[in-house]
Amino acid sequence: MLHQGGRQELGQNFLVDRTVIARIEELVAGTTGPIVEVGAGDGALTLPLSRYGRPLTAVEIDSGRARRLARRVPENVTVVNADILRFRFPRRPHVVVGNLPFHLTTSIMRRLLAAPGWRTAVLLVQWEVARRRAGVGGASLLTAAWWPWYAFEVHARVPARSFRPAPSVDGGLLTMTRRAVPLVAEREPYQDFVRHVFTGRGRGLREILERTGRLDRQAVQAWARDARVHPYALPRDLTAEQWASLWRLVVRGRPRGL
């Protein structure tokens, strides 16, 4: 049974496209370990994924749907009636899967990125969000802030007609994978620096960086040359590796103890 129309107040746009469901199954099949599903609904993803036999926790905020789904799942599936923004993700390694409510995408992603246990997340989000997270056409501040710890990849555009009810925008299939070895060691100082650069003023990245007071003009010019960054590039134009190399330059110039 596929999802029927969801409740508008919960932002429920249920996935009904079997081709997209099969693609998500394929991505999850390439992972190992327990699965946590975000927004299980009526089980359009839960039931196919349950056939892998892996422990699966299906989180659903709608109590009625959660009760009905609990009666239909096999023994390896646990249905939890909870708000995903308050759900405590396991600390042991696991995989996250979900068709995220579009109006809560950023809030759920922020919570996921700060959670320690999961290794891979297979997520259905707005198309534009998927592109920005993967750095297609320019990365967002959120992506740049977390790139040293996660790799983002967009896999497919999902037409609005693939959902019931159909949203006003297309979806995008995105994976987030925790890096085995982070590109940066210090999270908070690095993320503060990224925010400072993204909100800084200047006609291009070189000027913005000089105005942060962290780097002098000569150091910025040498870094831009070595990293092949155009003088008038913007923060959104940098790759994960370029952000990491820029941060290493900042750390080298930082007085000891700071």
C-alpha positions in Angstrom: 0.0 0.0 0.0 1.4 3.4 -1.0 0.8 6.7 0.9 -2.4 8.6 0.5 -2.7 12.3 1.0 -1.1 13.6 4.2 -2.1 16.2 6.8 -1.3 19.7 5.7 -0.5 20.9 9.2 2.2 18.2 9.4 3.7 19.1 6.0 3.0 15.6 4.7 3.6 15.0 1.0 3.9 11.2 0.7 6.0 9.5 -1.9 4.0 7.4 -4.4 6.5 6.9 -7.2 7.7 3.3 -7.2 10.8 4.2 -9.4 12.0 6.7 -6.8 11.3 4.2 -4.0 13.4 1.6 -5.8 16.2 4.1 -6.2 16.1 4.8 -2.4 16.2 1.1 -1.8 19.2 0.8 -4.0 21.1 3.5 -2.1 20.3 2.0 1.2 21.4 -1.5 0.0 24.9 -0.1 -0.4 25.0 0.6 3.4 25.2 -1.6 6.5 23.8 -1.5 10.0 20.5 -0.5 11.6 18.2 2.0 9.8 16.3 4.9 11.3 13.5 6.2 9.0 12.3 9.8 9.3 8.6 10.3 8.7 7.5 6.8 8.0 3.9 7.7 7.2 2.0 4.7 5.9 5.2 2.7 5.1 5.9 3.3 1.5 9.6 3.1 2.3 9.4 1.2 5.6 7.9 -2.0 4.2 10.4 -2.3 1.2 13.4 -1.5 3.5 12.2 -4.0 6.1 12.9 -6.8 3.7 16.6 -6.3 4.2 16.1 -7.9 7.6 18.1 -5.1 9.3 16.8 -3.5 12.6 14.6 -0.6 11.4 13.2 2.2 13.6 10.4 4.0 11.8 9.6 7.4 13.3 6.2 9.0 12.6 4.7 12.0 14.2 1.0 11.2 13.2 -0.2 8.9 16.0 -2.9 7.3 13.9 -0.6 6.5 11.0 2.0 5.2 13.5 -0.6 2.8 15.1 -1.7 1.5 11.7 1.8 1.0 10.4 2.9 -0.9 13.6 0.2 -3.5 12.8 1.7 -4.1 9.4 5.4 -4.3 9.9 7.6 -7.4 10.5 9.4 -8.1 13.7 12.6 -6.3 12.7 10.8 -3.0 12.6 9.9 -0.8 15.6 7.4 2.0 14.9 7.9 5.1 17.2 5.3 7.8 17.4 7.5 10.9 17.9 8.5 14.3 16.6 11.8 13.8 14.7 13.1 17.1 16.1 12.9 15.6 19.6 13.8 12.0 18.7 17.0 10.8 20.2 19.1 9.2 17.5 21.1 6.1 18.5 24.7 6.7 19.3 25.8 3.4 17.7 26.4 3.5 13.9 23.3 3.5 11.8 21.8 4.8 8.5 19.1 7.5 8.3 16.5 7.4 5.5 13.6 9.7 5.0 11.2 11.8 2.9 11.6 15.0 4.9 8.7 17.4 5.4 9.8 20.3 3.1 9.0 23.0 5.7 11.3 21.3 8.3 14.1 20.3 6.0 16.7 22.7 7.4 15.8 22.1 11.0 16.0 18.3 10.6 19.3 18.6 8.7 20.8 20.8 11.4 19.8 18.2 14.0 21.2 15.3 11.9 24.5 17.0 11.2 25.1 17.5 14.9 24.1 13.9 15.8 27.1 11.6 16.4 25.9 8.1 15.5 24.8 7.8 11.9 27.1 7.1 9.0 25.0 7.7 5.9 21.7 9.6 5.3 19.5 9.0 2.3 17.1 11.9 2.1 14.3 13.2 -0.1 14.3 17.0 0.1 13.4 20.0 -2.0 15.3 20.1 -5.3 17.0 23.4 -4.6 18.0 22.3 -1.2 19.6 19.1 -2.6 21.5 21.1 -5.2 22.8 23.7 -2.6 23.8 21.0 -0.1 25.8 19.2 -2.8 27.4 22.5 -3.9 25.8 22.5 -7.3 25.6 26.1 -8.5 27.2 27.4 -5.3 27.2 26.0 -1.7 25.2 27.4 1.2 26.7 28.5 4.5 25.3 25.3 6.1 27.1 23.1 3.5 30.4 24.9 3.8 30.2 24.7 7.6 29.8 21.0 7.6 31.7 19.9 4.5 34.9 18.9 6.3 32.9 16.2 8.2 30.4 15.1 5.5 30.3 14.5 1.8 27.0 15.6 0.0 25.8 14.1 -3.2 22.6 14.7 -5.2 21.4 11.6 -7.1 18.2 12.5 -8.9 15.5 15.2 -9.4 12.1 13.9 -8.2 9.1 15.5 -9.9 6.3 17.0 -7.7 3.9 14.5 -9.3 5.8 11.7 -7.4 4.1 12.9 -4.1 0.5 12.9 -2.8 -0.5 15.6 -2.4 1.9 17.2 -4.9 4.0 20.0 -3.5 4.6 23.2 -5.3 8.3 22.3 -6.1 10.2 19.2 -7.2 12.2 17.1 -4.8 15.8 15.9 -4.9 17.4 12.7 -3.7 20.4 13.6 -1.6 22.9 11.5 0.4 25.1 12.8 3.2 28.0 10.6 4.2 30.2 11.0 7.2 33.9 11.3 6.3 36.1 8.6 7.8 38.8 11.2 8.3 37.5 14.8 8.7 39.2 17.5 6.5 39.3 19.8 9.6 40.0 19.0 13.2 38.4 21.9 15.1 34.7 22.2 14.5 33.5 25.3 16.4 36.4 27.7 15.4 36.1 26.5 11.8 32.4 27.0 11.6 32.7 30.5 13.3 35.2 31.4 10.6 32.9 30.2 7.8 30.0 32.2 9.1 32.3 35.3 9.4 33.4 34.8 5.7 29.9 34.2 4.4 28.6 37.3 6.1 31.7 39.4 5.4 31.7 42.4 3.0 33.8 42.8 0.0 33.9 42.7 -3.8 35.3 39.2 -3.9 36.7 36.5 -1.7 40.2 38.0 -1.4 38.8 41.3 -0.2 36.4 39.5 2.2 39.2 37.4 3.7 41.5 40.4 4.2 38.8 42.2 6.0 38.3 39.3 8.5 41.6 40.4 10.0 42.7 36.7 10.1 45.0 36.8 7.0 47.1 39.5 5.4 47.0 40.3 1.7 50.1 38.4 0.8 48.9 35.2 2.5 45.5 35.5 0.8 47.0 36.0 -2.6 49.3 33.0 -2.2 46.5 30.8 -1.0 44.2 31.9 -3.9 46.9 31.2 -6.4 47.8 27.7 -5.0 44.1 26.8 -4.6 43.2 28.2 -8.0 40.5 30.5 -6.6 39.5 33.5 -8.8 40.1 36.9 -7.0 36.4 37.7 -7.4 35.1 34.3 -6.4 32.5 34.3 -3.6 32.4 32.1 -0.5 29.7 29.9 -2.1 32.1 29.1 -5.0 34.6 27.3 -2.8 34.9 23.5 -2.7 35.2 21.4 0.5 38.9 21.0 -0.1 39.4 24.7 -0.7 37.7 25.6 2.6 39.9 23.1 4.4 43.1 24.5 2.9 41.9 28.0 3.8 41.3 27.0 7.4 44.8 25.4 7.6 46.2 28.7 6.5 44.2 30.5 9.3 45.4 28.0 11.9 49.0 28.4 10.9 48.8 32.2 11.3 46.9 31.9 14.7 48.9 32.7 17.8 49.5 29.7 20.1 46.8 29.1 22.7 44.0 30.7 20.6 
